[in-house]
Amino acid sequence: MSDDSVRSAKKAMRERILTARAALGPERRAELSVRVTERLLALPDYDGAECVLGYASFGTELDTAEFLFRTLSWGKTLVLP
């Protein structure tokens, strides 16, 4: 694949993902946020980590507030971009 075709494919994939994410209703987004948070917190690598990289969600992104709160409350160092 050429660089241009890779860029085009990545752009199309990103647009599909953003469209699908925007189509989620608030209830479904909240449900998925809980599921993702619980799966992350259950990872052995997370359990053993002293420092965790996260992000503060906004817009139609899955809500990371609970993940961030629990990371800090468990005494881990939290790094955000």
Summary of the structure (lengths in Angstrom):
residues: 81
radius of gyration: 15.9
end to end distance: 31.6
largest distance: 46.9
contacts: 171
relative contact order: 0.13
helix: 63%
strand: 7%
